[in-house]
Amino acid sequence: MNIEITGFAALAIFAFATLCMTFPIKISATMIGAPEPTLIKSFIAPVLAAIITFLLGKVFPATLLLSPFILLLVFKKVFDISFAGSFGLTALTCALYVILYKLFMSGISIS
């Protein structure tokens, strides 16, 4: 069965998915104490890390193993925090993603 979603519904789903991706990063950046944590920075950081990892992976395939460190460095530069702060930001964001997953998937059974 193929489902095609176009128009305003597709835009609304994309906006909701983007908000679900960026909101835990913004909350974590606020908890860490980043100078100006905004939703724009929270959206740019993982996208920029993915682009850098993709480009480095095309040139040097072995650098794909360094993608977690690339994410840490991008968080460090975008949010203007220390390396330990970016590690804490990543750990808090992962914990919030787990909470968000448990919250959304609690009413859905996959079996």
C-alpha positions in Angstrom: 0.0 0.0 0.0 1.5 3.3 -1.1 0.5 6.5 0.8 1.3 9.9 -0.7 1.2 13.0 1.4 1.4 16.3 -0.4 0.6 20.0 0.1 0.0 21.5 3.5 -0.2 18.1 5.3 3.4 17.3 4.1 4.6 20.7 5.3 2.9 20.2 8.7 4.5 16.8 9.1 7.9 18.1 8.1 7.6 21.0 10.6 6.5 18.7 13.4 9.4 16.3 12.7 11.9 19.2 12.6 10.5 20.5 15.9 10.8 17.1 17.5 14.4 16.9 16.3 15.5 20.4 17.5 13.5 20.9 20.7 15.5 18.3 22.8 18.7 20.0 21.6 17.5 23.4 22.7 16.4 22.2 26.1 19.8 20.5 26.6 21.7 23.6 25.5 19.6 25.6 28.0 20.4 23.2 30.8 24.1 23.1 29.9 24.2 26.9 30.0 25.0 27.8 26.3 25.0 31.6 25.8 22.1 31.8 23.3 20.4 28.5 22.7 17.9 29.0 19.9 15.8 26.7 17.8 17.7 27.9 14.7 21.1 26.9 16.2 19.5 23.6 17.4 18.5 22.9 13.8 21.7 24.0 12.2 24.1 22.0 14.4 23.0 18.4 13.6 22.4 19.3 9.9 25.9 20.8 9.7 27.4 17.8 11.4 25.7 15.5 9.0 26.9 17.5 6.0 30.5 17.6 7.3 30.4 13.8 8.0 29.0 13.1 4.6 31.6 15.2 2.8 34.5 13.7 4.8 33.1 10.2 4.2 33.2 10.8 0.5 36.8 11.9 0.6 38.2 9.6 3.4 35.8 6.7 4.1 37.6 5.9 7.4 36.5 9.2 8.9 32.9 7.9 9.3 34.2 6.3 12.5 34.8 9.9 13.8 31.3 11.1 13.3 30.5 11.3 17.0 33.5 13.6 17.5 32.4 15.7 14.5 29.1 16.2 16.2 30.8 17.2 19.5 33.0 19.7 17.6 30.0 21.2 15.8 28.1 21.5 19.0 31.1 23.2 20.5 31.4 25.7 17.7 27.7 26.4 17.1 26.7 26.8 20.8 30.0 28.4 21.9 30.6 26.0 24.8 33.5 23.9 26.0 34.3 20.4 24.7 33.1 18.9 28.0 29.9 21.0 27.7 29.3 19.7 24.2 29.7 16.1 25.5 27.2 16.9 28.3 24.9 18.5 25.7 25.1 15.3 23.6 24.4 13.0 26.5 21.4 15.1 27.7 20.1 15.3 24.2 20.3 11.5 23.8 18.4 11.1 27.1 15.7 13.5 26.0 15.4 11.7 22.7 14.8 8.5 24.7 12.1 10.2 26.8 10.5 11.6 23.7 10.5 8.2 22.0 9.0 6.6 25.0 6.3 9.3 25.2 5.3 9.0 21.6 5.6 5.3 21.2 3.8 4.4 24.5 0.5 4.1 22.7 1.7 2.2 19.7 2.3 -1.6 19.6 4.5 -2.8 16.8 3.9 -6.5 17.3 
